[in-house]
Amino acid sequence: MQQQQYDEAVLCMDQRLALIDQLAQLAKERPMQQQAVSELAATLSIQEERLKALTVSYHQNVFNKLVQVGKGNKAGQAYNLNRKEF
């Protein structure tokens, strides 16, 4: 269940980044819409930061559970490797 939520969070982050890029392009092409686009981009940026924090939280929860069942060393190596992505 947590892996599915993690995967969904990562996918949402990627989609939000693409949307922010598209909004920036729209603001350049249509100056009349620049204020609305800027506000929406700011909102999406805040949501992006929240999703990053949620992803890190899931990552830490999975690691902590692995430590509890005695798989901490191997999981720790994988965790540290994956953590560098963020």
PyMOL commands that set and color helices and strands:
alter all, ss='L'
color gray80, all
select helices_A, chain A and resi 2-29+31-68+72-83
alter helices_A, ss='H'
color red, helices_A
deselect
rebuild
show_as cartoon
